[in-house]
Amino acid sequence: MDNRYPFVLPPLPYAYDALEPDLDARLLRYHHDKHFGAAVDNLNALLAPYPVYQSWTLRELCLNWAQLPDEIAPDVRNNAGSVFNHTLYFERLHPLPPSAPSAPLEGAITRTFGGMDGLYKAMKGVALSVFGSGWAVLAVGRDGNLTILKTKNQDTVLPLEPVLCCDMWEHAYYLQYQNRRKEYFNAWWRLIDWPNATNSCKERINGLPAISYV
């Protein structure tokens, strides 16, 4: 997330229809191209008149938005957060068959949640508790411990490091699932790219003792 202005919409790392039937091509085109794309365009437009802030990375914009001029700070917060969260959302998905986490993430999940079933139940509970628009995020702290958080609107979990982001905005699922949020969550869960997620956090959790959950 060290990219800078002008920001570019990253292409999907798979074909639009590659996640079917769980997430169909029509939904992905609207979600990625329209909603994610709009956030990229909006962020560039906000920063265009302010060259002094164009050297800030996306991560810096998400962390330090309150230091920006009052006239752009709230909108930068929303659009930079949207770009950050959506980047992770689409990067952490891949076509079936399902994958599985490897060490050290597998050990951290067992230590914290008792295994994959425990993580699934905890993550689903947080995701379905999002009221209105927001995200359910599996994150790791500097101490290497995992936690699940929900954020409102386009807020990020920084400075915690997100491992997985489940988009619970209606635009992420409504074209295909309408109000069936449980079905959408289960579809998202099946498509998680666990090797990618493992690589994203292994430096923070590597070396922690493999404590068995009791």
N, C-alpha and C positions, 0 to 999 in steps of 0.2 A: 504494500500500500504506500510505496514511496513515489508513486507517480505524481506529476505536477501539472499545472495549467500549461497548455490547454488539455483538458481531460478528454479521453477518447472512450467511446463505448466499446468494451471488450467483446469480441464475438463469442457466441456460445461455443464451449469446447466440445460440442456434439451437434448432430443435426437436429433441426426443430422437431422432427418426429421420432427421435431416438429414445425418448422417455415414455412413449406410448406403450400400453394404454393408461399408465398411471398419470402422466401429465401430457396432454395432447398438444399437437403442433399449434393449433389456434391459440390456446392459452399461453404457450411459450412466446409466440410472436407478440401478443399484446403485452405480456409481462416484461419480457426482455427489451423488445424494440421500442415500445411505446412508453411504459412507465419508467423503466431503468434509463432508457434513452433520454426521456424528458429531464430526469434529474441531472444527467451529464450536461445537457444543453443549458439548463438553468444555472448550474454551478459555474460554467464558463462565462455566461452572461453576467453573473454577479461579480466575478473577479476581473472582467475585461477592463473596467475603468480604474482598477486599483493595482497597478504594476508592482507596488511594494509587497503585495501579498501573493503574487503569482509564483514565487519561489517556494511557498509553503507546500509540503507534501499533503496528500489526502489525509493521512493520519494526523498531521499537525493541525489541519483545518478542523478535524473532528474534535481534537483535544482542546484546542485553544480558540475556538470560535468566539468566545466572550471578549477576546482582546481586539476583535475587529471593530470597525466603525459601527455605530448603532444602527445605521440605515441598512446594513447588509448582514449583520451578525445573525439574527434569527433565521433568515433564509439560507445563509451559508450552513448553519447548523443542520437544517432540515435536508438540504440537498446533498451536502457532503456526507452526512450520515446515510442517506439513501444510496449514494454511490458505493460507500464502504460496505454496507450490509448486503446490497444486491450483488456486489462482486463476489462476496463469500458464498452467498446463497447459490448462485449458479455454478461456481467453481466446485462446490462440495457435492454436486450431483453427478451421477453417471448412469448409463443404460444398465438394465438388468443383464446378467443375474446379480443378486445382491452380493455385497462384499462384507468383509468383517474387519474390525480393527486389529492391528498387530501391536506387539510390545513397542513402546512402553504404554501406549494409550489403553490397551486392553487391561493391563495391570491397574492403571489408575481408575478405570471404570469399575473394576471388581472391588477395589479398595473403597471407593466412595459410594457405589450404588449396589454392590453385591452381584454385579454381572449385567449383561446386556438387557435382560428382562427388567431389572430394576431401573436402568437408565431409561428404557423405553417408557415405562409407566411414569417416571418422574418428569421426563421431557414432555410427554403428552399432557400430563396434568397442568404443567405450566403453560403450554401452548393454548390449550382450550380455556384457560383462565384469562387470556388476554381479552380485555373488553374494548371493543372498538378496533383501533389500528395499532399494531405493534409487532414485536418479535419475541420468539423464545430462543434463547441462546445458551449453548453449552460453552463455557469459558474456562480458562485456566489462569490462575494468578501467578505472581512471581514466585510464590512458594511451591508451585507445582501442583496445587490442589485444584480439582475440578469443582465447578458449581454451575447451577442452572439459574438463569435470570430471565426476567421479561422486561422489555423496554417499550416505552410509549413512542408512537409515531415513528420517527426515523433516528431515534437516539441509539448510540452504540454502547457497548460495554467497556470501551477503552477507559482506563489503561489495562484492564484485564484483556487477555488475548482470546478472541472468539475462536472456537473450534468448529462449531456448527451454528448456522442461523436458520431458523424456520420462519419464513415470512407469513404472518397471520393477518396481513392486510387483505381485504376482500379481493383486490385486484390479482392476488396470487392464486386464487382458486375459484372465484365465483363463476366464470364462464363455463367451467366444467363440473364443479361440485355444488354450486349454489350455496345453500346453507349447511351442507353436509361436511362440517369442519373435521369431524373425526375421520371420515374417509380420506379427506385431503391429507391430514397428518399421516395416516398410514401409508398413503402413496409416497409422500415425501420420505418417510422413514425407509421404505424399501429401496429408494434410489440413492441413499447416501453413499458417497465415495469415501469409504473408510480409510483406504490407504492415503488418500489426499489429506484427510483430516488428521491422520496420525503424523504425517510429515510436518503439518503446520504447527504442532505443539510438542514434538518429541524433545526439543531442546529444553523446554521448561520442566517437563515431567521426567525426563531421563535421569536415572540414578536414584530415584526415590525407592525406598524399600517396598518390596512386593508384599504388602500386608494383606492377608486374607480377610475378607469381610465376614463378620460374625453377627 
